[in-house]
């Protein structure tokens, strides 16, 4: 091999290594890197091509179904490592969705600025895994104010509010014999609705159930499961407003939930931790 050919071979090999990322972190993850001391970062568009490579690597099945990639991604960052935590298609994340990740506070536990909280905010988001909720909220507010130019303020407060109180002794009775899930539905149970679900501690389930009916649920029940529970959502049709409203009807959903848990669900007033959001634009 002559010297020229050797150099060309070395250059080609180096080019391929760079194109594939080699041992270096891909450009996209470089953009996602959280500086020490920061808990939240927004990665604005336009995104580098390596974002699509990351998407294909982390979610190969999803990438086959939707090759173009997501409109927005959410990542968790810890000890120099990233974990894909969520993605959206059709619209970026809104503030309600970011607050759930940053603080564990669900939309039904947030007060104020309803319109602002539903506005999409372009970009991907990185959250420091394990960071304190107060710190993440502070950093999220700073990013929204300085990076997105959104005039917003956010603060935790203990506020007495109308809630649903769950009481009694827990006893699981599935909708259908042999079923291992709790089912959230309104007037019609559709086992094959394909509306998704989740799993977690019972307290986490109540947060999701509260989001389903748009009202906080407080547990004063006994005997609730110590281990994780799983649940499924049920929609008859996502395109018929009347049917969607019945799927989420508070009275219907709670009645069905009572029959599955043996608990009683009643309206009451309780002091709970809420997140107050203020739109400084005056809208």
C-alpha positions in Angstrom: 0.0 0.0 0.0 1.5 3.4 -1.0 1.5 6.4 1.3 -1.3 8.2 -0.5 -3.6 5.2 -0.5 -2.8 4.6 3.2 -3.7 8.2 4.0 -6.9 7.9 2.0 -7.8 4.7 3.8 -7.2 6.3 7.2 -9.2 9.4 6.3 -12.1 7.2 5.1 -12.0 5.2 8.3 -11.9 8.4 10.4 -14.9 9.8 8.4 -17.0 6.7 9.0 -16.1 6.8 12.7 -17.2 10.4 13.0 -20.4 9.8 11.0 -21.3 6.9 13.3 -20.4 8.9 16.4 -17.4 6.7 17.3 -16.7 7.0 21.0 -17.9 10.5 21.0 -21.3 11.5 22.3 -23.7 12.2 19.4 -24.4 15.9 18.6 -27.9 15.6 19.8 -26.9 14.4 23.2 -24.3 17.1 23.4 -27.1 19.6 23.0 -29.0 17.8 25.8 -26.2 18.0 28.2 -27.2 19.5 31.6 -24.5 21.7 33.1 -23.7 21.0 36.8 -26.2 22.6 39.1 -29.0 22.9 36.5 -32.1 20.6 36.6 -34.0 21.6 33.5 -33.0 22.3 29.9 -34.9 23.0 26.7 -33.4 21.9 23.4 -35.0 24.2 20.8 -35.5 23.3 17.1 -34.0 23.0 14.5 -32.6 19.6 15.8 -29.4 18.0 14.5 -29.7 14.9 12.3 -28.3 12.8 15.1 -31.6 13.3 17.0 -33.3 11.0 14.5 -30.5 8.5 15.0 -31.1 8.6 18.7 -34.8 8.2 18.3 -34.3 5.1 16.0 -31.9 3.6 18.5 -34.0 4.2 21.6 -37.4 3.4 20.1 -36.9 1.1 17.1 -40.5 -0.2 17.1 -41.9 3.4 17.2 -39.4 4.5 14.5 -40.7 1.8 12.2 -44.3 3.0 12.7 -43.4 6.8 12.5 -40.0 7.1 10.6 -40.1 10.9 10.6 -39.6 11.1 14.4 -41.4 12.9 17.2 -42.4 16.5 17.4 -40.9 16.6 20.9 -39.0 14.3 23.2 -38.5 14.2 26.9 -35.3 12.8 28.5 -34.1 12.2 32.0 -30.5 12.8 32.8 -28.5 11.2 35.7 -24.8 10.6 36.2 -23.9 11.5 32.7 -26.5 9.1 31.1 -29.7 9.9 29.3 -32.9 7.9 29.3 -35.7 8.5 26.8 -38.8 9.2 28.9 -41.5 10.3 26.5 -42.3 11.7 23.1 -45.2 13.4 21.4 -46.4 13.3 17.8 -48.5 16.1 16.2 -47.7 18.7 18.8 -44.9 19.7 21.2 -45.3 19.4 25.0 -47.4 22.0 26.8 -46.8 23.4 30.3 -49.3 21.0 32.0 -47.2 18.0 30.6 -43.9 19.6 31.6 -45.2 20.3 35.2 -46.1 16.6 35.7 -42.5 15.6 34.9 -40.9 18.4 36.8 -43.0 18.4 39.9 -45.3 15.4 40.0 -48.2 17.8 40.1 -51.0 16.9 37.7 -53.2 19.4 35.9 -56.1 18.9 38.3 -53.8 20.1 41.1 -52.7 23.2 39.3 -54.5 26.6 39.8 -54.6 29.4 37.3 -53.5 30.3 33.7 -55.5 27.4 32.1 -55.0 28.8 28.6 -51.3 29.3 29.0 -50.8 25.8 30.4 -52.3 24.3 27.3 -50.2 26.2 24.8 -47.6 24.0 23.0 -43.9 24.9 23.6 -41.6 23.9 20.8 -38.5 21.9 21.7 -37.2 18.8 23.5 -36.8 18.8 27.3 -34.2 17.3 29.6 -34.9 16.9 33.4 -32.3 15.9 36.0 -33.5 12.6 37.4 -33.9 12.6 41.2 -33.6 16.4 41.7 -35.9 18.1 44.2 -39.3 19.2 42.8 -38.8 22.8 44.1 -35.4 23.0 42.3 -36.8 21.7 39.0 -39.8 24.0 39.2 -37.4 27.0 39.8 -35.3 26.0 36.9 -38.3 25.3 34.6 -39.7 28.8 35.4 -36.3 30.3 34.6 -36.1 28.5 31.2 -39.6 29.5 30.3 -38.9 33.2 31.2 -35.5 33.5 29.6 -35.5 31.0 26.7 -39.1 30.8 25.7 -39.8 34.5 26.7 -43.0 33.4 28.5 -44.2 35.7 31.2 -45.1 33.2 33.9 -44.6 32.7 37.6 -45.2 29.4 39.5 -45.2 28.5 43.2 -46.3 25.7 45.5 -49.0 26.5 48.1 -51.1 24.6 50.6 -54.7 25.5 49.6 -58.1 24.2 50.8 -59.9 23.0 47.7 -62.9 20.9 46.6 -61.6 17.3 46.1 -62.8 13.8 45.9 -62.1 11.8 49.2 -61.6 8.1 48.9 -62.5 6.3 52.1 -63.2 2.8 53.4 -61.2 -0.4 53.1 -59.7 -1.5 49.8 -60.8 -4.7 48.2 -60.0 -5.4 44.6 -62.9 -6.8 42.5 -62.0 -6.6 38.8 -64.5 -5.6 36.1 -64.0 -9.0 34.5 -63.0 -12.3 36.2 -59.3 -12.8 35.9 -58.5 -9.2 34.9 -55.5 -7.8 36.9 -56.1 -4.1 36.1 -58.1 -1.3 37.5 -60.2 0.1 34.7 -61.1 3.8 34.2 -64.2 4.2 32.1 -67.5 6.0 32.0 -70.8 4.5 30.9 -69.4 1.7 28.7 -66.6 -0.7 29.4 -64.6 -1.5 26.2 -61.8 -4.0 26.9 -60.3 -3.3 23.5 -60.4 0.5 23.4 -56.6 0.7 23.1 -56.5 4.0 25.1 -53.4 3.0 27.1 -52.7 2.7 30.8 -49.9 2.7 33.4 -48.6 1.2 36.6 -47.4 2.5 39.9 -48.2 3.0 43.6 -51.8 3.4 44.5 -51.3 7.1 45.3 -49.9 7.5 41.7 -53.0 5.7 40.3 -55.2 8.2 42.2 -53.4 11.1 40.5 -54.0 9.6 37.1 -57.7 8.9 38.0 -58.0 12.5 39.2 -56.6 13.7 35.9 -59.1 11.4 34.1 -62.0 13.2 35.8 -60.3 16.6 36.2 -60.5 16.7 40.0 -58.0 15.9 42.7 -58.5 12.7 44.6 -57.3 12.4 48.2 -57.0 9.0 49.9 -58.2 8.4 53.5 -58.7 4.7 52.7 -57.3 1.7 54.6 -55.7 -1.4 53.2 -54.6 0.1 49.9 -52.0 -2.0 48.0 -48.3 -1.6 49.1 -47.1 -3.0 45.8 -47.7 -1.5 42.3 -51.1 -1.6 40.7 -51.8 -1.4 37.0 -54.6 0.4 35.3 -56.2 0.9 31.8 -58.1 3.8 30.2 -61.1 3.2 28.1 -62.4 5.5 25.3 -65.3 4.6 23.1 -64.3 7.3 20.6 -61.8 10.1 20.8 -63.5 12.0 18.0 -67.1 12.2 19.3 -67.2 15.0 22.0 -70.3 13.7 23.6 -68.9 10.2 24.0 -65.6 11.5 25.3 -67.4 13.5 28.0 -69.2 10.4 29.2 -65.9 8.5 29.2 -64.7 11.0 31.8 -67.9 11.7 33.6 -67.0 12.1 37.3 -70.1 10.3 38.7 -69.9 7.4 36.3 -66.1 6.9 36.6 -66.1 7.0 40.4 -69.1 4.6 40.6 -67.2 2.2 38.4 -64.0 2.7 40.5 -65.9 2.1 43.7 -67.2 -1.2 42.5 -63.6 -2.3 41.7 -61.9 -1.1 44.9 -64.6 -1.4 47.5 -63.9 2.3 48.4 -66.3 5.2 48.7 -65.7 8.3 46.7 -67.3 11.5 47.9 -66.8 15.2 47.4 -65.2 17.2 50.2 -62.9 20.0 51.1 -59.3 19.3 52.0 -56.1 21.3 52.2 -53.7 20.0 49.6 -50.4 20.9 48.0 -51.3 22.9 44.8 -49.2 24.7 42.2 -50.3 28.2 41.4 -49.4 29.4 37.9 -49.8 33.1 37.0 -49.8 34.4 33.4 -48.1 37.7 33.7 -49.4 38.7 30.2 -52.7 39.3 31.9 -54.6 36.9 29.6 
